[in-house]
């Protein structure tokens, strides 16, 4: 004897077939949708994952003692290179106390671009509250002009840079000693023997400045050589060795080393 369900199925075979097919299609659609969601969320999750941190430099850094002649005792822990600074603040690309031979040194510091504005000040160490020179400048470097109050050999000066934009932090300062006496005579004699011509970048002059630990002169000379001979990677390598001497300039050393390896200017 047939059941009621069996009799109904016999009377409506097409209808029941359509129902079964509809259920099958619906089930397959749900499964396919679930798979798509898993794939989509998986891809989205991968795309939103933070990038891996940059690899730390593993190269051996050059070690040239004697560029920073500031006393090491009592140095504040947040003093990096030539600047007393917090993270993200203005950085001076120079030792806390460095030597210079030239009477028109070039000063370098961090800047967002060539249009960033700063106030540059220079004062004698004996009278820091009375600057002998103040100038509004743009960009990350400034060369002390020859028509400014003359710098004197054997004198120590304090130079400072104040950003016009408060977002770049406050003033940063460092010092420089203009070499004099027998030390100055030694440098002058070496430059004369090498037949160095003023205002013409010279690798011989750069080496003399490095040998005598004259930070401002060496950095300026190698920078001028790079600008004049961008295809000569040895000048990038030499400047990188100079940058290696300060924690504040080591990222610049890494950039110079990478550019030299690629033959870039």
Secondary structure as a PSIPRED ss2 file (coil, helix, strand):
# PSIPRED VFORMAT (PSIPRED V4.0)

   1 X C   1.000  0.000  0.000
   2 X C   1.000  0.000  0.000
   3 X C   1.000  0.000  0.000
   4 X H   0.000  1.000  0.000
   5 X H   0.000  1.000  0.000
   6 X H   0.000  1.000  0.000
   7 X H   0.000  1.000  0.000
   8 X H   0.000  1.000  0.000
   9 X H   0.000  1.000  0.000
  10 X H   0.000  1.000  0.000
  11 X H   0.000  1.000  0.000
  12 X C   1.000  0.000  0.000
  13 X H   0.000  1.000  0.000
  14 X H   0.000  1.000  0.000
  15 X H   0.000  1.000  0.000
  16 X H   0.000  1.000  0.000
  17 X H   0.000  1.000  0.000
  18 X H   0.000  1.000  0.000
  19 X H   0.000  1.000  0.000
  20 X H   0.000  1.000  0.000
  21 X H   0.000  1.000  0.000
  22 X H   0.000  1.000  0.000
  23 X H   0.000  1.000  0.000
  24 X H   0.000  1.000  0.000
  25 X H   0.000  1.000  0.000
  26 X H   0.000  1.000  0.000
  27 X H   0.000  1.000  0.000
  28 X H   0.000  1.000  0.000
  29 X H   0.000  1.000  0.000
  30 X H   0.000  1.000  0.000
  31 X H   0.000  1.000  0.000
  32 X H   0.000  1.000  0.000
  33 X H   0.000  1.000  0.000
  34 X H   0.000  1.000  0.000
  35 X H   0.000  1.000  0.000
  36 X H   0.000  1.000  0.000
  37 X H   0.000  1.000  0.000
  38 X H   0.000  1.000  0.000
  39 X H   0.000  1.000  0.000
  40 X H   0.000  1.000  0.000
  41 X H   0.000  1.000  0.000
  42 X H   0.000  1.000  0.000
  43 X H   0.000  1.000  0.000
  44 X H   0.000  1.000  0.000
  45 X H   0.000  1.000  0.000
  46 X H   0.000  1.000  0.000
  47 X H   0.000  1.000  0.000
  48 X C   1.000  0.000  0.000
  49 X C   1.000  0.000  0.000
  50 X C   1.000  0.000  0.000
  51 X C   1.000  0.000  0.000
  52 X C   1.000  0.000  0.000
  53 X C   1.000  0.000  0.000
  54 X C   1.000  0.000  0.000
  55 X C   1.000  0.000  0.000
  56 X C   1.000  0.000  0.000
  57 X C   1.000  0.000  0.000
  58 X C   1.000  0.000  0.000
  59 X C   1.000  0.000  0.000
  60 X C   1.000  0.000  0.000
  61 X C   1.000  0.000  0.000
  62 X C   1.000  0.000  0.000
  63 X C   1.000  0.000  0.000
  64 X C   1.000  0.000  0.000
  65 X C   1.000  0.000  0.000
  66 X C   1.000  0.000  0.000
  67 X C   1.000  0.000  0.000
  68 X C   1.000  0.000  0.000
  69 X C   1.000  0.000  0.000
  70 X C   1.000  0.000  0.000
  71 X C   1.000  0.000  0.000
  72 X C   1.000  0.000  0.000
  73 X C   1.000  0.000  0.000
  74 X C   1.000  0.000  0.000
  75 X C   1.000  0.000  0.000
  76 X C   1.000  0.000  0.000
  77 X C   1.000  0.000  0.000
  78 X C   1.000  0.000  0.000
  79 X E   0.000  0.000  1.000
  80 X E   0.000  0.000  1.000
  81 X C   1.000  0.000  0.000
  82 X C   1.000  0.000  0.000
  83 X E   0.000  0.000  1.000
  84 X E   0.000  0.000  1.000
  85 X C   1.000  0.000  0.000
  86 X C   1.000  0.000  0.000
  87 X C   1.000  0.000  0.000
  88 X C   1.000  0.000  0.000
  89 X C   1.000  0.000  0.000
  90 X C   1.000  0.000  0.000
  91 X C   1.000  0.000  0.000
  92 X E   0.000  0.000  1.000
  93 X C   1.000  0.000  0.000
  94 X C   1.000  0.000  0.000
  95 X C   1.000  0.000  0.000
  96 X C   1.000  0.000  0.000
  97 X E   0.000  0.000  1.000
  98 X E   0.000  0.000  1.000
  99 X E   0.000  0.000  1.000
 100 X E   0.000  0.000  1.000
 101 X C   1.000  0.000  0.000
 102 X C   1.000  0.000  0.000
 103 X C   1.000  0.000  0.000
 104 X C   1.000  0.000  0.000
 105 X C   1.000  0.000  0.000
 106 X E   0.000  0.000  1.000
 107 X E   0.000  0.000  1.000
 108 X E   0.000  0.000  1.000
 109 X E   0.000  0.000  1.000
 110 X C   1.000  0.000  0.000
 111 X C   1.000  0.000  0.000
 112 X C   1.000  0.000  0.000
 113 X C   1.000  0.000  0.000
 114 X C   1.000  0.000  0.000
 115 X C   1.000  0.000  0.000
 116 X C   1.000  0.000  0.000
 117 X E   0.000  0.000  1.000
 118 X E   0.000  0.000  1.000
 119 X E   0.000  0.000  1.000
 120 X E   0.000  0.000  1.000
 121 X E   0.000  0.000  1.000
 122 X E   0.000  0.000  1.000
 123 X E   0.000  0.000  1.000
 124 X E   0.000  0.000  1.000
 125 X H   0.000  1.000  0.000
 126 X H   0.000  1.000  0.000
 127 X H   0.000  1.000  0.000
 128 X C   1.000  0.000  0.000
 129 X C   1.000  0.000  0.000
 130 X C   1.000  0.000  0.000
 131 X C   1.000  0.000  0.000
 132 X C   1.000  0.000  0.000
 133 X E   0.000  0.000  1.000
 134 X E   0.000  0.000  1.000
 135 X E   0.000  0.000  1.000
 136 X E   0.000  0.000  1.000
 137 X E   0.000  0.000  1.000
 138 X E   0.000  0.000  1.000
 139 X C   1.000  0.000  0.000
 140 X C   1.000  0.000  0.000
 141 X E   0.000  0.000  1.000
 142 X E   0.000  0.000  1.000
 143 X E   0.000  0.000  1.000
 144 X C   1.000  0.000  0.000
 145 X C   1.000  0.000  0.000
 146 X C   1.000  0.000  0.000
 147 X C   1.000  0.000  0.000
 148 X C   1.000  0.000  0.000
 149 X C   1.000  0.000  0.000
 150 X C   1.000  0.000  0.000
 151 X C   1.000  0.000  0.000
 152 X C   1.000  0.000  0.000
 153 X C   1.000  0.000  0.000
 154 X C   1.000  0.000  0.000
 155 X C   1.000  0.000  0.000
 156 X E   0.000  0.000  1.000
 157 X E   0.000  0.000  1.000
 158 X E   0.000  0.000  1.000
 159 X E   0.000  0.000  1.000
 160 X E   0.000  0.000  1.000
 161 X E   0.000  0.000  1.000
 162 X E   0.000  0.000  1.000
 163 X E   0.000  0.000  1.000
 164 X C   1.000  0.000  0.000
 165 X C   1.000  0.000  0.000
 166 X H   0.000  1.000  0.000
 167 X H   0.000  1.000  0.000
 168 X H   0.000  1.000  0.000
 169 X C   1.000  0.000  0.000
 170 X C   1.000  0.000  0.000
 171 X C   1.000  0.000  0.000
 172 X E   0.000  0.000  1.000
 173 X E   0.000  0.000  1.000
 174 X E   0.000  0.000  1.000
 175 X E   0.000  0.000  1.000
 176 X E   0.000  0.000  1.000
 177 X E   0.000  0.000  1.000
 178 X E   0.000  0.000  1.000
 179 X C   1.000  0.000  0.000
 180 X C   1.000  0.000  0.000
 181 X H   0.000  1.000  0.000
 182 X H   0.000  1.000  0.000
 183 X H   0.000  1.000  0.000
 184 X H   0.000  1.000  0.000
 185 X H   0.000  1.000  0.000
 186 X H   0.000  1.000  0.000
 187 X H   0.000  1.000  0.000
 188 X H   0.000  1.000  0.000
 189 X H   0.000  1.000  0.000
 190 X H   0.000  1.000  0.000
 191 X H   0.000  1.000  0.000
 192 X H   0.000  1.000  0.000
 193 X H   0.000  1.000  0.000
 194 X C   1.000  0.000  0.000
 195 X C   1.000  0.000  0.000
 196 X C   1.000  0.000  0.000
 197 X C   1.000  0.000  0.000
 198 X C   1.000  0.000  0.000
 199 X C   1.000  0.000  0.000
 200 X C   1.000  0.000  0.000
 201 X C   1.000  0.000  0.000
 202 X C   1.000  0.000  0.000
 203 X H   0.000  1.000  0.000
 204 X H   0.000  1.000  0.000
 205 X H   0.000  1.000  0.000
 206 X H   0.000  1.000  0.000
 207 X H   0.000  1.000  0.000
 208 X H   0.000  1.000  0.000
 209 X H   0.000  1.000  0.000
 210 X H   0.000  1.000  0.000
 211 X H   0.000  1.000  0.000
 212 X C   1.000  0.000  0.000
 213 X C   1.000  0.000  0.000
 214 X C   1.000  0.000  0.000
 215 X H   0.000  1.000  0.000
 216 X H   0.000  1.000  0.000
 217 X H   0.000  1.000  0.000
 218 X H   0.000  1.000  0.000
 219 X H   0.000  1.000  0.000
 220 X H   0.000  1.000  0.000
 221 X H   0.000  1.000  0.000
 222 X H   0.000  1.000  0.000
 223 X H   0.000  1.000  0.000
 224 X H   0.000  1.000  0.000
 225 X H   0.000  1.000  0.000
 226 X H   0.000  1.000  0.000
 227 X H   0.000  1.000  0.000
 228 X H   0.000  1.000  0.000
 229 X C   1.000  0.000  0.000
 230 X C   1.000  0.000  0.000
 231 X C   1.000  0.000  0.000
 232 X C   1.000  0.000  0.000
 233 X H   0.000  1.000  0.000
 234 X H   0.000  1.000  0.000
 235 X H   0.000  1.000  0.000
 236 X H   0.000  1.000  0.000
 237 X H   0.000  1.000  0.000
 238 X H   0.000  1.000  0.000
 239 X H   0.000  1.000  0.000
 240 X H   0.000  1.000  0.000
 241 X H   0.000  1.000  0.000
 242 X H   0.000  1.000  0.000
 243 X H   0.000  1.000  0.000
 244 X C   1.000  0.000  0.000
 245 X C   1.000  0.000  0.000
 246 X C   1.000  0.000  0.000
 247 X H   0.000  1.000  0.000
 248 X H   0.000  1.000  0.000
 249 X H   0.000  1.000  0.000
 250 X H   0.000  1.000  0.000
 251 X H   0.000  1.000  0.000
 252 X H   0.000  1.000  0.000
 253 X H   0.000  1.000  0.000
 254 X H   0.000  1.000  0.000
 255 X H   0.000  1.000  0.000
 256 X H   0.000  1.000  0.000
 257 X H   0.000  1.000  0.000
 258 X H   0.000  1.000  0.000
 259 X H   0.000  1.000  0.000
 260 X H   0.000  1.000  0.000
 261 X H   0.000  1.000  0.000
 262 X H   0.000  1.000  0.000
 263 X C   1.000  0.000  0.000
 264 X C   1.000  0.000  0.000
 265 X C   1.000  0.000  0.000
